[in-house]
């Protein structure tokens, strides 16, 4: 049975979404499934993270989600090529705080579409509020490889198997072919 998921119409998480069956499977390094069910809606309502979900067409069952939040990076953690002369000590950006795909749709390009949608939303926010970078904390080697494919650069290990990675806004715009 083919499942139709529309990522161009990501919806803001609300009480009507069905989170009960969401499961990222054995690759759930940072507890994404539990976070979605237990904390996502509260975090969104408090304005800490904006959570956007993809559902199966015509249903409320969530099959993928991304959480976005403001973020900052200390200038001295960036490679020199990412901190030109005049760069402030603290550099604003947008954090891809969470991103996960239900195990039933993994390997079908949904993760690719979701990260590109997140980059698009970051670029839209950049137009209104500025910021130099898109930031992500890649948990595990698989996540590092995934984000590297989209031209994120690892800048520091932040504990355990997690690597902080960044994508400059001009590179993000190039990825999406935006001016």
Number of C-alpha atoms within 10 A of each C-alpha: 3 4 10 10 18 14 19 11 12 19 14 16 23 15 7 8 17 16 20 12 12 22 23 21 14 7 14 17 15 13 11 23 22 16 13 27 16 12 11 25 20 14 16 19 13 10 11 14 21 21 25 24 27 25 23 15 11 8 9 14 18 23 24 27 29 26 23 24 18 18 18 17 22 11 17 11 12 17 12 10 7 16 16 10 8 6 11 13 12 12 16 20 25 28 23 24 18 21 21 24 27 20 16 13 15 15 10 10 10 20 20 15 14 23 19 18 19 23 23 17 14 26 24 12 15 17 10 8 10 15 20 21 27 28 27 26 22 27 19 16 11 11 17 21 13 15 20 16 11 16 16 22 21 20 14 14 14 12 9 8 13 19 21 20 23 27 23 17 20 14 16 21 15 10 14 13 9 11 6
